[in-house]
Amino acid sequence: TLPGNRRLQITYQGVDNQRVELLLKMFKNSSSVFETNIRLNNRSSIIVGGPRYEKGYLLFNLYSAF
């Protein structure tokens, strides 16, 4: 659960070519507002920029280890 009645759903899609595949979906209340697929190497990370919140933005640092 995130600020502003938001929710981030991360779904594992599998491993392909030594990369984990994830589906990211963000919802506000029950409506989908953001959806993207990402691929990460083992022991790597990515910062995903999210929606505005108060005087800034929500940022998500995702890290993989498999």
Secondary structure, 3 states (H helix, E strand, C coil): CECCCEEEEEEEEEEECCEEEEEEEEEECCEEEEEEEEEEECCCEEEEEEEEECCEEEEEEEECCC
